Amino acid sequence: MTPTTPPPARPPEAWMRLAAEVAERGQTMFGAVLVRGGALLAEAANTVAKDRDPSAHAELSLIRRACRELVTTDLDGCTLYTTVEPCPMCAAACVWSGVSGVVFGASIAEVAELGVPQIALSCEELFGRVQHAPTLRGGVERERCLELCQRFW
């Protein structure tokens, strides 16, 4: 899975646009991609309704897929890009799997304002309570991600 020649660097906005495309293909507001060393490792969309599985969030599906394919439970060095700030369940999965960075588009608070049910606990709050928290960056491609939420909610 590791390329022999490093791929050209892509800015966070490009990875977030890819996460949004993954969401659109899945006909949902939630899409995520996992990147390490400039290479795409995995992508996933939310399939809660389709699979009748309340844990089938994009981030959890992505982490599961990457760990299976990489034959590891340690995703150190990986950055997870997701259209909406991870819920507490998904944020905890990022911590447990060792994801190094989380980048999101729309915040939990913004999505809740649209009427999408959320647990009102931000990644910043959750990550502030763990020893080895991922780095966190929000608001990347925010408008596009909010538009996805409006369209699919």
C-alpha positions in Angstrom: 0.0 0.0 0.0 3.0 2.3 0.4 3.9 4.0 -2.9 7.5 3.8 -4.1 7.6 7.4 -5.1 5.9 9.9 -2.7 2.8 11.5 -4.3 2.8 15.2 -4.8 1.6 17.1 -1.7 -2.1 18.1 -1.7 -3.4 20.9 0.5 -6.0 20.1 3.1 -8.7 21.7 1.0 -8.1 19.2 -1.8 -8.5 16.3 0.7 -11.7 17.8 2.1 -13.1 18.2 -1.4 -12.5 14.5 -1.9 -14.3 13.7 1.4 -17.2 15.8 0.1 -17.2 13.8 -3.2 -17.3 10.6 -1.1 -20.3 11.9 0.8 -22.1 12.9 -2.4 -21.5 9.5 -4.0 -23.0 7.9 -0.8 -25.9 10.4 -1.0 -25.1 11.6 2.5 -23.7 14.7 4.3 -21.0 12.6 5.9 -17.9 11.6 4.0 -14.3 10.9 5.2 -10.9 10.1 3.8 -7.7 8.9 5.5 -4.3 10.1 4.4 -0.7 9.2 5.3 2.4 10.6 3.7 0.4 12.3 1.0 -1.3 9.0 -0.1 -5.0 8.2 0.2 -5.4 5.1 2.4 -9.2 4.7 2.6 -12.5 6.5 2.1 -16.0 6.0 3.4 -19.4 7.6 3.6 -22.0 7.3 6.3 -24.2 4.1 5.8 -26.3 4.2 9.0 -29.6 4.2 7.2 -28.5 1.8 4.4 -27.0 -0.7 6.7 -29.4 -0.2 9.6 -26.4 0.2 11.8 -26.2 3.2 14.1 -22.4 2.9 14.3 -21.8 3.0 10.6 -20.6 6.6 10.7 -18.1 7.6 7.9 -15.2 7.9 10.3 -15.8 4.6 12.0 -16.2 2.7 8.7 -13.0 4.4 7.5 -11.0 3.5 10.5 -12.2 -0.1 10.4 -11.4 -0.4 6.7 -7.9 1.1 7.0 -7.0 -1.1 10.0 -8.1 -4.2 8.1 -6.2 -3.3 4.9 -3.1 -2.2 6.8 -3.3 -5.1 9.2 -2.9 -2.9 12.2 -4.8 -1.0 14.9 -2.3 1.8 14.9 -3.0 4.7 12.5 -0.2 6.9 13.8 0.9 9.3 11.1 -2.5 9.4 9.4 -4.8 12.4 9.0 -8.5 11.9 8.9 -10.5 14.4 6.8 -14.2 14.5 7.4 -17.0 16.8 6.1 -18.5 17.2 9.6 -16.7 17.3 13.0 -16.6 13.8 14.4 -19.2 12.9 17.0 -17.9 11.8 20.4 -18.0 8.1 19.3 -15.9 8.8 16.2 -13.6 11.2 18.0 -12.9 8.5 20.5 -12.2 6.0 17.7 -9.7 8.5 16.3 -7.9 8.6 19.7 -8.0 4.8 20.2 -6.7 4.1 16.7 -3.8 6.6 17.1 -4.9 8.9 14.2 -2.5 11.8 14.3 -4.7 14.5 12.9 -8.4 15.3 12.4 -9.5 17.9 9.9 -13.2 18.7 9.5 -15.4 21.0 7.5 -18.6 21.9 9.4 -18.7 21.9 13.2 -21.0 19.9 15.3 -22.6 23.1 16.5 -23.2 24.3 12.9 -24.8 21.1 12.0 -27.0 21.0 15.1 -28.2 24.5 14.1 -29.5 23.0 10.9 -31.6 20.6 13.0 -29.4 17.5 12.5 -29.4 15.6 15.8 -26.0 15.7 17.5 -24.3 15.0 20.8 -23.2 18.5 21.7 -19.6 17.6 22.6 -16.9 19.0 20.4 -13.7 17.2 19.4 -11.8 20.0 21.2 -13.6 19.2 24.4 -13.1 15.4 24.1 -9.5 15.7 22.9 -8.7 18.0 25.8 -9.3 15.1 28.1 -6.8 12.6 26.6 -3.1 12.3 26.9 -2.3 11.7 23.2 -4.9 13.6 21.3 -4.8 14.1 17.5 -4.2 17.6 16.2 -7.4 19.3 15.2 -8.3 21.8 12.5 -11.9 22.8 11.6 -13.6 25.0 9.0 -11.8 23.5 6.0 -14.1 23.9 2.9 -16.8 24.8 5.5 -19.3 26.3 3.1 -19.2 23.3 0.8 -19.6 20.9 3.7 -22.5 23.0 5.1 -24.2 22.9 1.7 -23.9 19.1 1.7 -25.6 19.1 5.1 -28.4 21.3 3.9 -28.9 19.3 0.7 -28.9 15.8 2.3 -30.7 16.7 5.6 
